[in-house]
Amino acid sequence: MIFLNGFAFVKERFNAADEGRIIKVCRLIINQLLSLLGGALLASVNGLSVISPFGVAFAVSVTPKYLISACFGAAAGYVMSQDSLSALRYICAILCGAVLITLVRQFERIKKFRLLEACTSFIVLFLTSVTVLFAGSVSFESFMLFLGEACIGFAAAYIFTAARDVLSLFRVQRGLEKRDLLIAALCAFLLLLSVSEIAVFSVSFSRILTAAALLLMSLISPETGVAAAVGAGLIFSADSAVGTTAFLWSFSGLAVGIIGNVGKLFRTVLFFLTYTVLYAFFVASTDRLYLVIEVFVACIIIGALPEKAVRFIKSKLLVTREPESTCNQRLCVLSKLSKAANALSEIGECVDNASELLRAQTKGEAVEIYAAVRDEICSSCGHFSLCWTKNFSDCKKSFETMSETLRNSRRLSPDSLPRFLGGCCVKKQELTECFTRRYLEQTIEAGMRRQVDSIRKTTAEQLGGLELLLNEMSLELDAPVGVDSELADRVYTVFEDGYGIKPKSVVCTRDSQDRLKIEITLNDKPKKLREAELREELEAACGLTLSPPEVGQSQSPLTITYFERAKYRVEAAASRSVADSDGVCGDSYEGFYDGAGNYCAVLSDGMGTGLRAAVDSSLAVTMTVKLIKAGFSCESAVRLVNSAMLLRPGSETLSTLDIIKINLHTGRASFCKAGACTSLVKRKSRLSEVGAVSMPLGILRDISLDAQSVQLGAGDLVMMGSDGAFEYAGNAVKNAFSVSLDESVSAVSQRVLLAAKKARRDGHTDDITVIAIRLCEN
């Protein structure tokens, strides 16, 4: 009963507690347990079967809130792994270290001393050792042994403290510098050393992991891998099963680190061969053959690791720094873009405010007409007081009736004056002429003001679109980009050694999805550059399949850009029919690659048929394609194109716009529609529709877009069509499109077009355009 009540109390408290606080408490408990376990494991490491300073060094190196857990863990480890006298000595060292480190941390000046924990570890280990030494027989060998133990404790405490700081830094910047990675690796090697006795037929899992880690570090950073190999050799020399043969790791890591830019497979084979040869030369015994087996297993693990996985691990572990000059230039560009975006936003607000002010001032246009006619005609008339004083209301209503007559495009004459003015006015001819003239002048002026106001609004809309564009460019420039300097060196070597060309610059970058981009700038266009052979050599250098190059200019300097080959490719075909066989098609379309791993297709249907519709749709497609190729998002491009369509002269300047963008790396298809018809998507045996109600371009300033996305796979089909295909033959089009996935895209588009034409029996003719797109494995 007591247990049930206690459980109910805990459950009630858990449900009432804040979720963030629960996570914080759980994290604290886990860290306390890890500190306890780490202290126990490190205390069990015996160097030369005599000294064991790592538990003490770890206890004084942890943060204050984990000090008690680390001390208890280290004390327990010493009790379980040492004789009673040694355990008592180390426990005394732990207690002295805990008291001393807690005391000195109260002083701000001493607290910031970098070697505080390391010096504390040295002092407590050396003093307790000297105490034991003088309590028994004093010898030079014992003194030097204990002094060496204190020095090892100093180094270990420094490593543990640095690893603690590295962990905090990793949480902030989501990556490590190469020096920090080395510190973390050395700390991990010490922990692996503590469990190296866990083995099957003398083959230790911790030593396999250590060898694999050394190989992986040589792939991530060769110079860091060399230093880590030397450190691992020193650390594992304390392992009785390895002993002095641990230096074989150091030499193998050194051999792999100094060979230069080679692939993963070559490094792995070289590491194993170097270790095996050194083992045969220096050990030449089968007693420790398990060491060779451990290295062989580690090489198999790393050799089977995909190249993409190695890059992923590298991107997560290391912080990639841009060259300082490039970083400063990027920050300068970001600052200018931000200022330009803010300026455009402020200008747009000023234009809007000015339009609102002018609109408020033009609300009394009719009153101005009445006052002008009264001052010009009625003020000198003898009946002025009768009309404008005694019968003001009737006179005003008469003027309003006259305005309504002119507004309806009817002629105003003396005989058609309203009843009140027709009965009392003695200047009917002059009144009608003056009112008509004033009304026409005011109408023309108001029309000009409205046109200017419309242009002003459209300009403000375009400024808003440019602001959005600049903000998108700022976000793109601010996004993290990984710079692969090692690969850039290999690419430079390919050009220099293979073709005798020294590139002006080679920049290799990886985006947030780890996709490679190689930009090569040459001073002059080479006379003989074998494109296929060059691409093969670059693919061998980077270990990836590359897409065909994009050449920036044909003149000097020449820029060649390679992208990592996408997972998918696209097959596309279009069929169309003109409403008038002798006329021009009012639909326009274009399919293209945007240079960023996407395939895009743009379809526009101009209002009506003929040349005017063709001009409108062609203009919309051309502007949209150029903007998307320049790096604008579909939404920004459509907004700018809509503003341009609003500024076109004439009344019929509207067009639909249908855009599809397919990410060839992921297969994700994004649809953006402005007044466009529904698109059809066929995945295996399922047919779905993508689309909703939206307005065409050239009608509203604040255009609302219908944007949706669909996940595609290899073999899936997408169909885009103009109004002529769907408006009168929707069901026939769907039936024709859903027949088969095995036909070519040209056959699919042609069959859908014929089905749409055949289903039109109402005599109505319209331009028809059908675009079929299939996603295929690359």
C-alpha positions in Angstrom: 0.0 0.0 0.0 2.8 2.4 0.9 4.5 1.5 -2.4 1.4 2.2 -4.4 0.9 5.6 -2.6 4.5 6.5 -3.3 4.2 5.5 -7.0 1.0 7.6 -7.3 2.8 10.6 -5.7 5.7 10.3 -8.1 3.4 10.0 -11.1 1.4 13.1 -10.0 4.6 15.1 -9.6 5.9 13.9 -12.9 2.7 14.9 -14.7 2.7 18.3 -13.0 6.4 19.0 -13.7 7.7 21.1 -16.5 9.0 19.1 -19.5 12.1 21.2 -19.8 12.9 20.7 -16.1 12.4 16.9 -16.4 14.9 16.8 -19.3 17.4 18.9 -17.4 17.1 16.6 -14.3 17.5 13.5 -16.4 20.5 14.9 -18.2 22.1 15.8 -14.8 21.5 12.3 -13.5 23.0 10.7 -16.7 26.1 13.0 -16.4 26.5 12.1 -12.8 26.4 8.4 -13.6 28.9 8.9 -16.5 31.3 10.7 -14.1 31.0 7.9 -11.6 31.7 5.3 -14.3 34.5 7.3 -15.9 36.3 7.6 -12.5 35.9 3.9 -11.8 37.2 2.9 -15.3 40.2 5.2 -15.3 41.2 4.3 -11.8 41.5 0.6 -12.9 44.3 1.5 -15.5 47.6 0.3 -14.1 50.8 1.6 -15.8 53.6 -0.9 -15.5 51.4 -2.7 -13.0 52.6 -0.2 -10.4 51.2 3.3 -11.0 47.6 4.4 -11.7 47.3 8.2 -11.7 44.4 8.5 -14.1 41.6 8.2 -11.6 43.0 11.0 -9.5 43.6 13.2 -12.5 40.0 12.6 -13.7 38.5 13.4 -10.2 40.2 16.8 -10.0 39.5 17.7 -13.6 35.7 17.5 -13.7 33.4 20.4 -13.1 32.4 21.1 -9.5 28.9 19.7 -9.8 30.3 16.3 -10.8 33.2 16.3 -8.4 31.6 14.0 -5.8 30.5 11.4 -8.3 33.9 11.3 -10.0 35.6 11.0 -6.6 33.4 8.1 -5.5 33.8 6.4 -8.8 37.6 6.7 -8.7 37.8 5.5 -5.1 35.7 2.5 -6.0 37.9 1.7 -9.0 41.0 1.9 -6.8 39.5 -0.4 -4.2 38.6 -3.0 -6.8 41.9 -2.9 -8.8 44.6 -2.1 -6.2 46.0 -3.7 -3.1 44.9 -2.1 0.2 48.0 0.1 0.7 48.0 1.5 -2.9 44.2 2.0 -2.8 44.5 3.9 0.5 47.2 6.1 -1.0 45.1 7.0 -4.1 42.0 7.6 -2.0 44.0 10.0 0.1 45.2 11.7 -3.0 41.6 11.9 -4.3 40.4 13.5 -1.0 43.3 16.0 -0.9 42.7 16.8 -4.5 39.0 17.4 -4.0 39.6 19.7 -1.0 42.4 21.6 -2.7 40.7 22.1 -6.0 37.5 23.2 -4.3 39.4 25.7 -2.1 41.5 27.3 -4.9 38.5 27.6 -7.2 37.1 30.2 -4.7 39.8 32.7 -5.8 38.9 34.3 -9.1 42.5 34.9 -10.2 43.6 31.4 -9.5 40.4 30.0 -10.9 41.3 31.2 -14.4 44.7 29.6 -14.3 44.9 27.2 -17.3 47.0 24.5 -15.6 45.1 24.6 -12.2 43.7 21.1 -12.4 47.0 19.7 -13.9 49.1 21.3 -11.1 46.6 20.0 -8.5 46.9 16.5 -9.8 50.7 16.7 -9.8 50.9 18.0 -6.2 48.5 15.5 -4.6 50.0 12.5 -6.4 53.6 13.6 -5.6 53.0 14.5 -2.0 51.1 11.2 -1.2 53.7 9.2 -3.0 56.6 10.9 -1.1 54.7 10.3 2.2 54.5 6.6 1.4 58.1 6.6 0.2 59.5 8.1 3.4 57.4 5.8 5.5 59.3 2.8 4.1 62.6 2.4 2.4 63.8 5.3 0.2 65.4 4.5 -3.1 66.2 6.5 -6.2 64.2 4.1 -8.5 61.1 4.5 -6.3 61.5 8.3 -6.2 61.8 8.5 -10.0 58.8 6.1 -10.4 56.6 8.3 -8.2 57.8 11.5 -9.9 57.0 10.0 -13.3 53.5 9.0 -12.0 52.9 12.6 -10.9 54.0 13.9 -14.3 51.7 11.5 -16.0 48.9 12.7 -13.7 49.8 16.2 -14.7 49.5 15.4 -18.4 46.3 13.3 -17.9 44.6 16.1 -15.9 45.5 18.6 -18.6 43.9 16.3 -21.2 40.8 15.7 -19.2 40.4 19.4 -18.5 40.9 20.3 -22.2 38.4 17.5 -23.2 35.9 19.0 -20.8 36.3 22.4 -22.5 36.2 20.8 -25.9 32.9 19.2 -25.1 31.4 22.6 -24.1 32.8 24.2 -27.2 31.3 21.4 -29.4 27.8 22.1 -28.1 28.2 25.8 -29.0 29.8 25.7 -32.5 28.7 22.2 -33.6 32.2 21.2 -34.5 35.8 21.1 -33.3 39.1 22.5 -34.4 41.8 20.0 -35.3 43.7 20.5 -32.0 40.4 20.0 -30.1 39.8 16.8 -32.0 43.2 15.5 -31.0 42.4 16.3 -27.3 39.1 14.5 -27.5 40.8 11.5 -29.2 43.4 11.2 -26.5 40.7 11.3 -23.8 38.8 8.6 -25.7 42.0 6.4 -25.9 42.4 6.6 -22.2 38.9 5.4 -21.7 39.4 2.6 -24.2 42.5 1.6 -22.4 40.6 1.1 -19.2 38.4 -1.6 -20.9 41.1 -3.2 -23.1 41.1 -6.4 -21.0 37.6 -7.2 -22.3 38.7 -9.6 -25.1 37.7 -12.8 -27.0 40.7 -15.1 -27.6 42.9 -12.2 -26.6 41.4 -10.0 -29.3 40.3 -6.7 -27.6 37.4 -4.7 -28.9 38.8 -1.5 -27.4 42.0 -1.9 -29.4 40.1 -2.6 -32.5 38.1 0.6 -32.0 41.4 2.5 -31.3 43.0 1.3 -34.5 39.8 2.1 -36.5 39.7 5.6 -34.9 43.3 6.2 -35.9 42.6 5.3 -39.5 39.4 7.4 -39.5 41.3 10.4 -38.1 44.0 10.0 -40.8 41.2 10.2 -43.4 39.5 13.2 -41.7 42.8 15.1 -41.0 46.2 13.5 -41.8 48.2 15.7 -39.5 45.8 15.2 -36.6 45.9 11.4 -37.4 49.7 11.4 -37.1 49.6 13.1 -33.7 46.8 10.8 -32.5 48.8 7.7 -33.5 51.7 8.8 -31.5 49.5 9.6 -28.5 47.7 6.2 -28.9 51.1 4.4 -28.9 52.2 6.1 -25.7 48.8 5.5 -24.0 48.5 1.8 -24.9 52.1 1.1 -24.0 50.6 0.8 -20.5 48.5 -2.1 -21.7 50.3 -5.3 -20.6 48.9 -7.1 -23.6 50.5 -4.6 -26.0 53.5 -3.2 -24.1 56.2 -1.7 -26.3 54.6 -3.0 -29.5 52.2 0.0 -29.2 54.8 2.0 -31.1 53.8 0.1 -34.2 50.5 2.1 -34.2 52.6 5.3 -34.1 54.7 4.3 -37.1 51.7 3.1 -39.1 49.8 6.3 -38.4 52.9 8.3 -39.4 53.2 6.4 -42.7 49.5 7.0 -43.6 49.7 10.7 -42.6 52.7 11.7 -44.7 51.8 10.0 -48.0 49.8 13.0 -49.2 46.5 13.1 -51.1 45.4 9.6 -51.7 42.1 7.7 -51.4 40.6 5.9 -48.5 41.3 2.4 -49.8 45.0 3.2 -50.4 45.4 4.6 -46.8 43.7 1.6 -45.3 45.9 -0.9 -47.1 49.0 1.1 -46.4 48.2 1.2 -42.7 47.7 -2.6 -42.5 50.8 -3.3 -44.6 53.0 -1.0 -42.5 51.8 -2.5 -39.3 52.3 -6.1 -40.5 55.8 -5.4 -41.8 56.9 -3.7 -38.6 55.3 -6.5 -36.6 57.2 -9.1 -38.6 60.5 -7.2 -38.3 60.4 -6.2 -34.6 58.2 -8.9 -33.0 58.6 -11.9 -35.2 56.5 -14.1 -33.0 53.1 -15.7 -33.0 52.5 -15.0 -29.3 50.9 -11.6 -30.1 49.3 -12.4 -33.5 46.1 -11.2 -32.0 47.4 -7.6 -32.4 47.7 -8.1 -36.2 44.1 -9.6 -36.2 42.9 -6.5 -34.4 44.4 -4.1 -36.9 43.1 -6.2 -39.8 39.5 -6.0 -38.4 39.9 -2.3 -37.9 41.0 -1.9 -41.5 38.1 -4.0 -42.8 35.6 -1.7 -40.8 37.1 1.5 -42.2 37.5 0.1 -45.7 33.9 -0.9 -45.8 32.8 2.5 -44.6 31.2 4.5 -47.5 33.0 7.7 -48.7 29.9 9.7 -48.0 29.8 8.4 -44.4 33.5 9.6 -43.9 32.5 13.0 -45.2 29.5 13.1 -43.0 31.6 12.3 -39.9 34.1 14.9 -40.9 31.4 17.5 -41.3 30.0 16.7 -37.9 33.4 16.6 -36.1 35.4 19.4 -37.7 34.5 23.1 -38.0 35.3 24.1 -41.5 36.8 27.6 -41.6 36.7 29.8 -44.7 39.9 31.5 -45.7 40.0 34.8 -43.8 39.9 36.9 -47.0 36.9 35.0 -48.3 35.1 35.3 -45.0 35.7 39.0 -44.8 34.5 39.5 -48.3 31.4 37.5 -47.6 30.6 39.5 -44.5 31.1 42.7 -46.5 28.7 41.5 -49.1 26.2 40.5 -46.5 26.3 43.9 -44.9 25.8 45.6 -48.2 22.8 43.4 -49.1 21.2 44.0 -45.7 21.6 47.8 -46.1 20.2 47.6 -49.7 17.2 45.5 -48.5 16.4 48.0 -45.7 16.7 50.9 -48.1 14.3 49.3 -50.6 11.9 48.6 -47.8 11.9 52.2 -46.6 11.5 53.5 -50.1 8.5 51.2 -50.7 6.9 52.5 -47.5 7.5 56.1 -48.6 5.9 55.5 -51.9 2.9 53.8 -50.3 2.5 56.7 -47.8 2.7 59.2 -50.7 0.0 57.3 -52.6 -2.3 57.2 -49.6 -1.8 61.0 -49.0 -2.7 61.8 -52.6 -5.6 59.5 -52.5 -7.0 61.3 -49.5 -6.7 64.6 -51.3 -8.6 63.5 -54.4 -11.8 62.5 -52.5 -13.4 65.9 -53.1 -13.0 66.0 -56.9 -16.8 66.4 -57.5 -17.1 69.2 -55.0 -14.2 71.0 -56.7 -16.1 70.8 -60.1 -19.3 72.3 -58.5 -17.4 75.1 -56.8 -15.5 76.0 -60.0 -18.8 76.2 -62.1 -20.5 78.2 -59.4 -17.6 80.8 -59.3 -17.4 81.1 -63.0 -21.1 81.1 -64.1 -23.4 81.6 -61.1 -21.5 84.2 -59.1 -22.3 87.0 -61.6 -26.0 85.9 -62.0 -28.8 87.8 -60.4 -30.4 84.5 -59.3 -27.4 83.5 -57.3 -29.0 83.9 -53.9 -32.1 82.0 -55.1 -30.1 79.0 -56.3 -27.2 78.8 -53.8 -28.7 80.3 -50.7 -32.3 79.5 -50.5 -32.3 76.3 -52.6 -28.8 75.0 -52.0 -29.9 71.4 -51.6 -31.9 71.4 -54.9 -29.0 73.0 -56.7 -26.5 70.5 -55.4 -28.7 67.6 -56.4 -29.0 69.0 -59.9 -25.3 69.2 -60.3 -25.0 65.6 -59.1 -27.5 64.6 -61.7 -25.5 66.4 -64.4 -22.4 64.5 -63.2 -24.2 61.2 -63.5 -25.3 62.1 -67.0 -21.7 62.8 -68.1 -20.4 59.7 -66.3 -22.8 57.6 -68.3 -21.3 59.1 -71.5 -24.5 61.0 -72.3 -24.4 64.5 -73.8 -25.3 67.4 -71.5 -27.5 70.1 -73.2 -29.6 73.1 -72.0 -32.7 71.1 -72.7 -31.6 68.1 -70.6 -30.9 70.0 -67.4 -32.6 68.7 -64.3 -36.0 70.2 -63.4 -34.8 72.7 -60.8 -32.1 74.3 -63.0 -34.2 74.0 -66.1 -36.9 76.1 -64.5 -34.8 78.9 -62.8 -31.5 79.1 -64.6 -31.1 82.0 -67.0 -27.6 80.9 -68.3 -28.4 77.4 -69.4 -26.0 77.4 -72.4 -23.1 78.8 -70.5 -23.8 76.5 -67.5 -23.8 73.3 -69.6 -20.7 74.2 -71.5 -18.8 75.2 -68.4 -19.9 72.1 -66.5 -19.0 69.8 -69.4 -15.6 71.4 -69.8 -14.8 71.4 -66.1 -16.0 67.8 -65.8 -13.8 66.6 -68.7 -10.8 68.5 -67.4 -11.2 67.0 -64.0 -11.8 63.5 -65.4 -8.6 63.7 -67.5 -6.6 64.9 -64.6 -8.1 62.2 -62.3 -7.3 59.6 -64.9 -3.7 60.7 -65.1 -3.4 60.8 -61.3 -4.8 57.2 -61.1 -2.4 56.1 -63.8 0.5 57.7 -61.9 -0.7 56.2 -58.7 -1.0 52.8 -60.3 2.6 53.0 -61.5 3.7 54.2 -58.1 2.0 51.2 -56.5 3.5 48.8 -59.0 6.9 50.4 -58.4 6.5 49.9 -54.6 5.5 46.2 -55.4 8.7 45.7 -57.4 10.8 47.3 -54.7 9.2 44.8 -52.3 10.1 42.0 -54.6 13.7 43.2 -54.8 13.8 43.4 -51.0 12.6 39.8 -50.8 15.2 38.8 -53.3 18.0 40.5 -51.5 16.9 38.9 -48.2 17.0 35.5 -49.9 20.5 36.2 -51.2 21.6 37.2 -47.7 20.2 33.9 -46.3 22.0 31.9 -49.0 25.3 33.7 -48.3 24.9 33.3 -44.6 24.3 29.6 -44.8 27.2 27.4 -43.6 29.4 26.2 -46.4 32.1 23.6 -45.9 35.4 24.3 -47.7 37.4 21.2 -48.6 41.0 22.5 -49.0 42.5 19.0 -49.2 40.3 18.2 -52.2 41.1 21.5 -53.8 44.8 20.6 -53.6 44.2 17.3 -55.3 42.2 19.0 -58.1 45.0 21.6 -58.5 47.5 18.7 -58.8 45.4 17.0 -61.5 45.6 20.2 -63.7 49.3 20.9 -62.9 50.6 17.3 -63.3 48.2 16.0 -66.0 47.9 19.1 -68.3 50.7 21.5 -67.3 48.1 24.1 -66.3 48.3 26.1 -63.1 44.7 27.2 -62.3 44.2 30.7 -60.9 42.0 29.3 -58.2 40.4 26.0 -57.2 37.5 26.2 -54.6 35.8 23.0 -53.4 32.7 23.5 -51.2 30.0 21.3 -49.7 26.6 22.6 -48.9 24.4 21.8 -45.9 23.4 18.5 -47.6 27.1 17.6 -48.2 26.9 18.1 -52.0 30.1 18.8 -53.7 30.8 21.8 -55.9 34.1 22.4 -57.7 34.9 25.8 -59.2 38.1 26.1 -61.2 39.2 29.4 -62.6 41.8 29.4 -65.4 43.7 32.4 -66.6 43.4 31.4 -70.2 41.4 28.9 -72.2 43.6 25.8 -72.7 44.3 24.7 -76.2 43.9 20.9 -75.5 41.7 20.0 -72.6 40.1 16.5 -73.0 36.8 17.0 -71.1 36.0 13.3 -70.7 39.5 12.4 -69.5 39.6 15.4 -67.2 36.3 14.5 -65.6 37.4 10.9 -65.0 40.6 12.2 -63.2 38.6 14.6 -61.1 36.1 11.8 -60.2 39.1 9.7 -59.1 40.4 12.6 -57.0 37.2 13.2 -55.1 35.8 9.7 -55.1 32.4 10.8 -56.6 30.6 10.9 -59.9 30.5 14.4 -61.3 28.0 16.0 -63.7 29.1 17.5 -67.0 30.9 20.8 -66.5 29.3 24.2 -66.7 31.6 26.7 -68.5 31.2 30.3 -67.2 32.8 32.2 -70.1 34.6 31.5 -73.3 37.0 34.3 -72.7 39.7 34.9 -70.0 39.4 34.1 -67.2 37.6 30.8 -67.8 35.4 29.4 -65.0 34.6 25.7 -65.0 32.2 24.3 -62.5 31.5 20.7 -61.6 28.7 19.5 -59.4 28.3 16.2 -57.7 26.2 14.0 -59.9 22.6 13.9 -58.8 20.7 10.7 -57.9 18.1 11.3 -60.6 17.8 12.6 -64.1 14.8 13.8 -66.1 13.1 12.8 -69.4 10.8 15.5 -70.7 8.7 16.1 -73.8 6.0 18.6 -74.9 3.2 18.5 -77.4 1.0 21.3 -78.4 -1.8 22.3 -80.8 -2.6 25.8 -82.1 -6.3 26.9 -82.0 -5.9 28.5 -85.4 -3.9 26.3 -87.8 -2.6 29.5 -89.5 -2.0 31.4 -86.3 0.5 31.6 -83.5 0.3 29.5 -80.3 -0.6 31.5 -77.2 1.1 29.1 -74.9 4.8 29.2 -74.1 7.0 26.8 -72.1 10.7 26.0 -71.3 12.5 23.3 -69.4 16.0 23.8 -68.0 18.5 22.9 -65.2 19.0 25.8 -62.7 22.6 24.9 -61.9 21.8 24.0 -58.3 20.7 20.4 -58.7 17.1 21.1 -59.8 15.2 20.6 -63.0 12.6 23.2 -63.7 9.7 23.5 -66.2 7.7 26.7 -66.8 4.4 26.9 -68.7 2.4 30.0 -69.4 -1.0 30.4 -71.1 -1.6 33.9 -72.4 -5.1 35.4 -72.4 -7.0 34.5 -75.6 -5.2 33.2 -78.7 -3.0 34.6 -81.3 0.0 36.9 -81.3 -1.0 39.0 -78.3 -1.4 35.9 -76.1 1.9 34.5 -77.4 3.7 37.7 -76.5 2.3 37.8 -73.0 3.0 34.1 -72.3 6.5 34.3 -73.9 7.3 37.4 -71.8 6.2 35.7 -68.6 8.2 32.5 -69.3 11.3 34.3 -70.4 11.4 36.6 -67.3 10.7 33.7 -64.9 13.4 31.4 -66.4 16.0 34.2 -66.2 15.2 34.9 -62.6 15.2 31.3 -61.5 18.5 30.7 -63.3 19.9 33.7 -61.5 19.1 32.0 -58.2 15.8 33.5 -57.3 13.1 31.4 -55.6 10.0 30.6 -57.6 7.9 32.9 -55.3 10.2 35.9 -55.7 10.4 35.3 -59.5 6.6 35.2 -59.8 6.2 38.3 -57.7 8.6 40.3 -59.9 7.1 39.0 -63.1 3.6 39.9 -61.9 4.8 43.5 -61.3 6.2 43.7 -64.8 3.0 42.4 -66.3 1.0 45.1 -64.4 3.1 47.8 -66.1 2.5 46.6 -69.6 0.2 48.9 -71.7 -3.2 47.6 -72.8 -6.0 45.9 -71.1 -5.3 42.2 -71.9 -1.9 41.6 -70.2 -2.7 38.6 -68.0 -1.2 35.2 -68.2 -1.1 32.0 -66.2 2.1 30.7 -64.8 2.8 27.1 -63.9 6.2 26.1 -62.5 7.6 22.8 -61.3 11.0 22.4 -59.7 12.3 18.9 -59.1 15.3 18.3 -56.8 17.3 15.7 -58.6 19.2 14.7 -55.4 16.1 13.9 -53.3 13.3 13.6 -55.9 11.1 16.3 -54.2 9.0 18.1 -56.7 7.7 21.6 -55.8 4.8 23.1 -57.7 4.1 26.9 -57.9 0.9 28.0 -59.8 -0.6 31.4 -60.6 -3.9 30.8 -62.3 -2.6 27.6 -63.8 -4.4 24.3 -64.3 -4.1 21.2 -62.2 -1.0 19.0 -62.7 -1.2 15.2 -62.7 1.2 13.0 -60.9 1.4 9.2 -61.5 3.3 7.1 -59.0 3.2 3.5 -60.0 -0.6 2.8 -60.2 -1.8 5.8 -58.3 -2.9 9.0 -60.0 -3.1 12.2 -58.0 -3.8 15.9 -58.7 -1.8 18.9 -57.6 -3.4 22.3 -57.8 -5.9 24.8 -56.3 -7.6 28.1 -57.2 -5.3 31.1 -57.8 -5.3 34.2 -59.9 -3.3 34.7 -63.1 -0.5 37.3 -63.4 -1.3 40.9 -64.3 -4.5 41.3 -62.4 -3.7 41.9 -58.7 -0.7 43.5 -57.1 -0.6 41.3 -54.1 -0.7 38.0 -55.9 -1.4 34.8 -53.9 0.4 31.7 -55.1 -0.6 28.0 -54.8 2.6 26.2 -53.7 2.7 22.5 -53.0 5.3 19.7 -53.0 5.2 16.0 -53.8 7.8 13.3 -53.2 8.7 11.5 -56.5 10.6 8.3 -57.2 12.3 6.7 -60.1 9.8 6.1 -63.0 7.2 8.5 -61.7 5.4 10.7 -64.2 4.3 14.4 -64.0 2.1 16.1 -66.5 1.6 19.9 -66.9 -1.1 21.3 -69.2 -2.6 24.6 -70.3 -6.3 25.6 -70.1 -7.0 24.1 -73.5 -6.2 20.6 -72.3 -8.1 20.7 -69.0 -11.0 23.2 -69.3 -13.2 21.2 -71.7 -11.6 17.7 -71.6 -10.4 17.1 -68.0 -11.6 13.5 -67.7 -10.3 12.5 -71.1 -6.9 13.9 -70.2 -6.8 12.0 -66.9 -7.8 8.7 -68.6 -5.2 9.1 -71.4 -2.4 10.0 -68.9 -3.1 7.1 -66.5 -2.7 4.3 -69.2 0.9 3.2 -68.8 4.2 4.1 -67.2 6.3 2.3 -69.8 5.8 4.6 -72.8 8.2 7.3 -73.7 7.4 10.8 -72.5 6.9 12.0 -76.0 4.3 9.3 -76.6 2.5 10.1 -73.4 2.3 13.9 -74.2 1.1 13.2 -77.7 -1.6 10.7 -76.6 -2.9 13.2 -74.0 -3.0 16.0 -76.6 -5.0 13.9 -79.0 -7.4 12.8 -76.3 -8.0 16.5 -75.3 -8.6 17.5 -79.0 -10.9 14.5 -79.6 -13.0 15.2 -76.5 -13.7 18.9 -77.6 -17.2 18.7 -79.3 -18.6 22.1 -78.4 -16.9 23.9 -81.3 -14.7 25.9 -78.9 -11.0 26.2 -80.0 -8.1 27.0 -77.8 -4.3 26.4 -77.8 -3.4 23.2 -76.1 0.1 22.4 -74.6 0.9 19.2 -72.7 4.3 18.6 -71.0 5.2 15.1 -69.7 8.2 14.6 -67.3 9.6 11.3 -66.0 12.1 11.0 -63.2 14.8 8.4 -63.8 17.7 6.9 -61.9 21.0 8.5 -62.9 
